[in-house]
């Protein structure tokens, strides 16, 4: 199969065209809808629309047990936009209040961070959902869930990372923190 630009149907302005990329698995992905001129040159079969902005969704996970300090790094040649994080945190009987913290880091510094509005005590399992536009809840609901908002546009270039951790480090080698993070990913 090959990339293609279909004829537009009613409801789409004549000045717009869509371009689809062959995904090598008998499917195509919409990659751009744009004006019929690219760089001042009309887009047609002799001058196809350039494809330069392909994003895909990817689930990043760290499910290792006995670890409450996780670091997920953006690989070389890739740009990520963080869509959401889901955390499953089970604490041991070690006394102390755990405070989940999410750091967005460059190679040398924390560039942004977020913390839920509550702490987690010993011997509990709690679930944290973090995404743009969520309520900033001050307490767990349904006994074990909490939502925390994230900034709407978190873009991380290659070499940046996301650290999810108990910033009180109560029992970092024994507490179980499972991290799932959905990102939109683009090769750069």
C-alpha positions as CSV (number, residue, x, y, z in Angstrom):
1,X,0.0,0.0,0.0
2,X,1.1,3.6,-0.3
3,X,0.3,7.0,1.1
4,X,-2.8,8.6,-0.5
5,X,-4.7,11.9,-0.6
6,X,-8.5,11.2,-1.2
7,X,-10.9,13.4,-3.0
8,X,-12.8,15.6,-0.5
9,X,-16.5,15.0,0.1
10,X,-19.2,17.5,0.8
11,X,-18.9,19.5,4.1
12,X,-15.1,19.8,3.7
13,X,-13.9,23.1,2.2
14,X,-12.4,22.8,-1.3
15,X,-9.3,24.5,0.1
16,X,-8.6,21.6,2.4
17,X,-7.1,18.2,1.8
18,X,-6.4,15.2,4.0
19,X,-3.3,13.0,3.8
20,X,-3.1,9.4,5.0
21,X,0.2,7.5,5.7
22,X,0.5,3.8,5.0
23,X,1.2,2.0,8.3
24,X,2.6,-1.2,6.6
25,X,-0.1,-3.3,8.2
26,X,-2.9,-2.8,5.6
27,X,-4.2,0.3,7.4
28,X,-3.7,4.0,7.0
29,X,-3.4,6.8,9.6
30,X,-4.7,10.4,9.1
31,X,-1.6,12.5,9.4
32,X,-2.6,16.0,8.2
33,X,-5.5,18.0,7.0
34,X,-4.4,21.3,5.6
35,X,-4.7,24.0,3.0
36,X,-4.4,22.9,-0.6
37,X,-1.2,25.0,-0.8
38,X,2.0,23.9,0.8
39,X,4.7,26.5,0.8
40,X,2.8,28.6,-1.7
41,X,2.6,25.7,-4.2
42,X,-0.7,24.0,-5.0
43,X,-1.0,20.5,-3.6
44,X,-2.0,17.9,-6.3
45,X,-0.9,14.5,-7.6
46,X,2.3,16.0,-9.0
47,X,3.1,17.9,-5.7
48,X,1.8,15.7,-2.8
49,X,1.2,17.3,0.6
50,X,4.3,16.8,2.7
51,X,3.9,14.5,5.7
52,X,5.8,15.9,8.7
53,X,3.6,15.4,11.7
54,X,2.8,11.8,12.7
55,X,1.9,11.0,16.3
56,X,1.0,7.7,17.8
57,X,-0.2,6.7,21.3
58,X,2.1,4.5,23.5
59,X,1.6,3.1,27.0
60,X,4.7,3.5,29.1
61,X,4.8,1.2,32.2
62,X,7.0,0.5,35.2
63,X,5.4,-2.4,37.0
64,X,8.4,-3.6,39.0
65,X,7.5,-4.5,42.6
66,X,9.3,-3.4,45.8
67,X,10.1,0.0,44.4
68,X,8.4,3.4,45.1
69,X,10.8,5.5,43.0
70,X,10.2,5.2,39.3
71,X,11.9,6.9,36.4
72,X,10.7,6.7,32.8
73,X,12.9,8.4,30.2
74,X,12.1,9.7,26.7
75,X,14.2,7.8,24.2
76,X,16.5,9.4,21.7
77,X,14.8,10.8,18.6
78,X,11.4,11.0,20.1
79,X,9.1,13.7,21.5
80,X,6.4,12.8,24.0
81,X,3.2,14.5,25.1
82,X,2.0,13.1,28.4
83,X,-1.7,12.3,28.2
84,X,-2.3,10.7,31.6
85,X,-0.8,8.7,34.5
86,X,-2.5,5.9,36.5
87,X,-0.7,4.9,39.7
88,X,-1.4,1.8,41.8
89,X,0.3,2.3,45.2
90,X,0.4,-0.4,47.9
91,X,2.2,0.5,51.1
92,X,3.8,-1.8,53.6
93,X,3.3,-1.7,57.4
94,X,6.2,0.7,57.8
95,X,4.8,3.7,59.8
96,X,4.7,7.0,58.0
97,X,2.7,9.0,55.5
98,X,3.7,8.7,51.9
99,X,3.3,11.6,49.5
100,X,3.2,10.8,45.8
101,X,5.0,13.3,43.6
102,X,5.4,13.4,39.8
103,X,8.5,15.3,38.5
104,X,9.0,16.2,34.9
105,X,12.7,16.5,34.5
106,X,15.3,17.7,32.0
107,X,18.7,16.1,32.1
108,X,19.7,18.4,35.0
109,X,16.6,19.8,36.7
110,X,13.0,19.4,37.7
111,X,11.1,21.6,35.2
112,X,7.6,20.9,36.6
113,X,6.0,18.8,39.3
114,X,2.6,17.8,40.6
115,X,1.4,16.2,43.9
116,X,-2.0,14.9,44.9
117,X,-3.6,16.9,47.8
118,X,-3.4,14.0,50.2
119,X,-1.0,11.5,51.7
120,X,-1.2,7.7,52.0
121,X,-0.6,5.9,55.3
122,X,0.8,2.4,55.9
123,X,-0.8,-0.9,54.9
124,X,-3.1,0.6,52.2
125,X,-3.6,0.2,48.4
126,X,-4.7,3.4,46.6
127,X,-5.2,4.4,43.0
128,X,-4.2,7.8,41.5
129,X,-5.5,9.2,38.2
130,X,-3.6,12.2,36.9
131,X,-4.6,13.9,33.6
132,X,-5.5,17.4,32.3
133,X,-8.9,18.8,33.3
134,X,-9.4,16.4,36.2
135,X,-10.7,17.7,39.5
136,X,-8.1,18.5,42.1
137,X,-9.5,16.3,44.9
138,X,-8.5,16.8,48.5
139,X,-9.4,13.3,49.6
140,X,-9.8,9.7,48.3
141,X,-13.3,8.9,47.1
142,X,-14.9,5.4,47.1
143,X,-12.2,4.7,49.9
144,X,-9.3,4.3,47.5
145,X,-9.3,6.6,44.4
146,X,-8.1,10.1,43.9
147,X,-7.9,12.4,40.8
148,X,-5.3,15.1,40.3
149,X,-5.0,17.5,37.3
150,X,-1.9,17.8,35.1
151,X,-1.0,20.8,33.0
152,X,-2.8,20.5,29.6
153,X,0.4,20.5,27.5
154,X,3.3,18.5,28.8
155,X,5.8,18.0,26.0
156,X,9.1,16.2,26.8
157,X,11.9,15.9,24.3
158,X,14.4,13.1,24.1
159,X,16.4,12.7,27.3
160,X,13.8,14.3,29.6
161,X,12.1,12.0,32.1
162,X,9.1,11.5,34.4
163,X,9.9,10.5,38.0
164,X,7.0,9.2,40.1
165,X,8.0,8.6,43.7
166,X,7.1,8.8,47.4
167,X,8.9,12.1,48.3
168,X,8.9,11.1,52.0
169,X,10.8,7.8,51.1
170,X,9.1,5.9,53.9
171,X,9.8,2.4,52.6
172,X,11.1,2.9,49.0
173,X,12.6,-0.6,48.7
174,X,9.4,-2.4,49.8
175,X,6.3,-0.3,48.9
176,X,4.8,-1.3,45.5
177,X,4.3,1.6,43.1
178,X,3.0,0.6,39.7
179,X,3.1,3.3,37.0
180,X,1.2,3.4,33.7
181,X,1.6,6.5,31.6
182,X,-0.1,7.2,28.2
183,X,1.9,9.4,25.9
184,X,1.5,10.7,22.4
185,X,4.8,10.0,20.7
186,X,6.4,11.5,17.6
187,X,9.7,10.8,15.9
188,X,11.8,13.9,15.6
